[in-house]
């Protein structure tokens, strides 16, 4: 699992469709941090939701906090599903939760000009809850301490048009190709001296994969989506090892340029594949 936002998107989606229990969502979130908080991102959101602002409410105080967050997700998705303009219930169901993984130059899915978008850009992740074209909420996880994760909630308009995700077949093929390309990139970067080689790269990759595998998927996830997400994690582990570089290690401008040229398209492919897999899970 690549991020707290992906975890909450998948597990809350499974809970909304009756395929997991609230305790399952809580356990999945605690794998990221033993202590979690929920707070409104601004006074307007605080007024809409009753959440504290700018303080936080603990999610691990007897389970009450996580239930408050799940209640907000359920009520927001139900409001869009039952709205007067939502005749297609299946479309509304599919639009309940959408993962966003924004980076500079790729802001797909973000509502323009909102505090949520700015915060999600900084975190490079977030979740949209609601139906396109109506008001909903945005959630962004932010690390308070090493052991504390705060979910900041924003009242936002859900963009009426969302960028289409790549088909799952294309995403699966792209990730298979990316494994080879990432391995080639790792080898080339060692040759150019961008990566100084702190230990066996294979062991480092295994360590990265072990960190990803601590976070479980719902049992209901389709096999193809799971394969895509697992392969994306594998590619990300290789790229993370390729990026390990002590700050004091000298590098040439040409080596750094090659580093960027090799790795950025692969990170872009990972984000696109992850979004396709997560959003394909109904």
Long-range contacts (C-beta under 8 A, 24 or more apart in sequence): 1-212, 1-215, 1-216, 1-217, 1-229, 1-233, 2-212, 2-229, 2-232, 2-233, 2-236, 2-274, 3-101, 3-125, 3-141, 4-29, 4-32, 4-33, 4-125, 4-141, 4-149, 5-99, 5-100, 5-101, 5-125, 5-126, 5-127, 5-139, 5-140, 5-141, 6-99, 6-125, 6-274, 6-278, 7-31, 7-32, 7-215, 8-127, 8-139, 8-141, 8-151, 9-97, 9-98, 9-99, 9-127, 9-278, 10-217, 10-218, 10-221, 10-278, 10-281, 11-218, 12-70, 12-73, 12-97, 13-96, 13-97, 13-281, 14-218, 14-220, 15-70, 16-73, 16-74, 16-77, 16-96, 16-97, 17-93, 17-220, 17-282, 19-218, 19-219, 19-220, 20-218, 20-220, 22-63, 22-66, 22-67, 22-70, 23-63, 24-218, 25-66, 25-70, 26-59, 26-63, 26-66, 28-215, 28-216, 29-59, 29-66, 29-149, 30-60, 31-214, 31-215, 31-216, 32-141, 32-149, 32-215, 33-143, 33-147, 33-148, 33-149, 34-60, 34-147, 35-59, 35-60, 35-147, 35-148, 35-149, 36-60, 36-65, 36-66, 36-148, 36-149, 36-150, 36-151, 37-65, 37-144, 37-148, 37-149, 37-150, 37-151, 38-65, 38-68, 38-69, 38-150, 38-151, 38-153, 39-150, 39-151, 39-152, 39-153, 40-152, 40-153, 40-154, 41-115, 41-116, 41-119, 41-140, 41-152, 41-153, 41-154, 42-115, 42-154, 42-155, 44-155, 45-137, 45-153, 45-154, 45-155, 48-155, 49-137, 49-153, 49-155, 51-153, 56-144, 56-150, 59-151, 69-139, 69-151, 69-153, 72-129, 72-137, 72-153, 73-97, 73-129, 73-137, 76-129, 76-130, 76-136, 76-137, 77-129, 77-130, 77-131, 79-130, 79-134, 80-130, 80-131, 80-134, 80-136, 80-158, 81-131, 83-131, 83-134, 85-133, 85-134, 86-131, 92-131, 93-282, 94-282, 95-130, 95-131, 95-132, 95-158, 96-129, 96-130, 96-131, 97-127, 97-128, 97-129, 98-127, 98-128, 98-162, 98-279, 99-125, 99-126, 99-127, 99-274, 99-275, 99-278, 99-279, 100-125, 100-126, 100-127, 100-128, 101-125, 101-271, 101-274, 101-275, 102-126, 103-267, 103-271, 106-268, 106-271, 108-162, 108-163, 108-275, 109-159, 109-162, 109-163, 110-159, 111-138, 111-156, 111-157, 111-158, 111-159, 114-138, 114-154, 114-156, 114-157, 115-154, 116-140, 116-154, 116-156, 119-152, 119-154, 128-156, 128-158, 128-159, 130-158, 131-158, 132-158, 132-159, 132-160, 132-161, 132-162, 133-158, 133-160, 134-158, 165-272, 165-275, 165-276, 165-279, 165-280, 166-272, 166-273, 166-276, 167-276, 168-224, 168-225, 168-228, 168-276, 168-277, 168-280, 170-276, 171-228, 171-272, 171-273, 171-276, 171-277, 172-224, 172-227, 172-228, 172-231, 172-273, 174-269, 174-272, 174-273, 175-228, 175-231, 175-232, 175-235, 175-269, 175-270, 175-273, 176-231, 178-231, 178-232, 178-235, 178-266, 178-269, 178-270, 178-273, 179-231, 179-234, 179-235, 179-238, 181-266, 182-235, 182-238, 182-239, 182-242, 182-266, 183-238, 185-238, 185-239, 185-242, 185-262, 185-263, 185-266, 186-238, 186-239, 186-241, 186-242, 188-258, 188-262, 189-242, 189-255, 189-258, 189-259, 189-262, 192-254, 192-255, 192-258, 192-259, 193-251, 193-252, 193-255, 194-245, 194-251, 194-255, 194-256, 194-258, 194-259, 195-241, 195-242, 195-243, 195-244, 195-245, 196-245, 196-246, 196-249, 198-244, 198-246, 201-241, 204-241, 204-244, 205-237, 205-238, 205-241, 208-236, 208-237, 208-240, 208-241, 209-233, 209-234, 209-237, 212-236, 212-237, 220-281, 221-281, 222-280, 222-281, 224-277, 225-277, 225-278, 225-280, 225-281, 226-277, 228-273, 228-274, 228-276, 228-277, 229-274, 229-277, 229-278, 231-273, 232-270, 232-273, 232-274, 232-277, 235-266, 235-269, 235-270, 236-267, 236-270, 239-263, 239-266, 239-267, 239-270
